[in-house]
Amino acid sequence: MIESCYEHTFMESDNNRLPDVRFWSFYVVSVIFLYILISYFIWIDITGELNEIMNKISEQVRQGPLI
């Protein structure tokens, strides 16, 4: 009875390991880089009009009073 319980245990390994760490680290770094790059261009697009207004105000301040 005790011997029969060992008949179905796992004895051999397939040598299946996790994928290479370099591949996953490259993948993670690439995704983070793409996220930052895309968010930068979206930020520039959204705040472009505000930047123009700020530049106009800055130029008016540099010129001095309008009197």
C-alpha positions as a printed NumPy array, in Angstrom:
array([[  0.   ,   0.   ,   0.   ],
       [  2.759,   2.466,   0.805],
       [  4.681,   1.64 ,  -2.371],
       [  1.678,   2.43 ,  -4.559],
       [  1.551,   6.018,  -3.366],
       [  5.009,   6.655,  -4.881],
       [  4.03 ,   5.441,  -8.351],
       [  2.48 ,   8.778,  -9.335],
       [  4.984,  11.183,  -7.883],
       [  7.031,  13.458, -10.043],
       [ 10.553,  12.111, -10.462],
       [ 11.974,  13.822, -13.556],
       [ 12.307,  17.474, -14.38 ],
       [ 11.73 ,  18.945, -17.815],
       [ 14.35 ,  21.628, -17.211],
       [ 11.667,  24.182, -17.971],
       [ 12.793,  27.338, -16.301],
       [ 11.611,  30.877, -16.292],
       [ 12.471,  32.878, -19.405],
       [ 15.759,  34.711, -19.54 ],
       [ 15.939,  37.66 , -17.155],
       [ 17.667,  39.829, -19.772],
       [ 14.684,  39.471, -22.086],
       [ 12.204,  40.507, -19.401],
       [ 14.344,  43.36 , -18.141],
       [ 14.724,  44.653, -21.71 ],
       [ 10.962,  44.349, -22.178],
       [ 10.173,  46.214, -18.946],
       [ 12.689,  48.984, -19.689],
       [ 11.306,  49.328, -23.233],
       [  7.721,  49.63 , -21.999],
       [  8.705,  52.252, -19.407],
       [ 10.682,  54.216, -22.019],
       [  7.771,  54.139, -24.486],
       [  5.367,  55.233, -21.765],
       [  7.543,  58.212, -20.853],
       [  8.094,  59.141, -24.504],
       [  4.395,  58.982, -25.404],
       [  3.321,  60.836, -22.26 ],
       [  5.896,  63.57 , -23.003],
       [  4.443,  64.23 , -26.452],
       [  0.889,  64.166, -25.097],
       [  1.903,  66.653, -22.377],
       [  3.517,  68.969, -24.952],
       [  0.4  ,  68.808, -27.128],
       [ -1.973,  69.545, -24.243],
       [  0.067,  72.355, -22.692],
       [  1.208,  74.002, -25.952],
       [ -1.444,  76.702, -25.887],
       [ -0.769,  77.453, -22.233],
       [  2.947,  77.775, -22.988],
       [  2.245,  80.356, -25.714],
       [  0.111,  82.41 , -23.322],
       [  2.819,  82.258, -20.646],
       [  5.429,  83.424, -23.164],
       [  3.255,  86.412, -24.169],
       [  2.808,  87.407, -20.531],
       [  6.536,  87.036, -19.919],
       [  7.348,  89.296, -22.881],
       [  4.882,  91.936, -21.673],
       [  6.469,  91.907, -18.203],
       [  9.94 ,  92.336, -19.705],
       [  8.802,  95.344, -21.766],
       [  7.665,  97.192, -18.691],
       [  4.485,  99.162, -18.043],
       [  2.213, 100.044, -20.957],
       [  1.81 , 103.679, -19.88 ]])
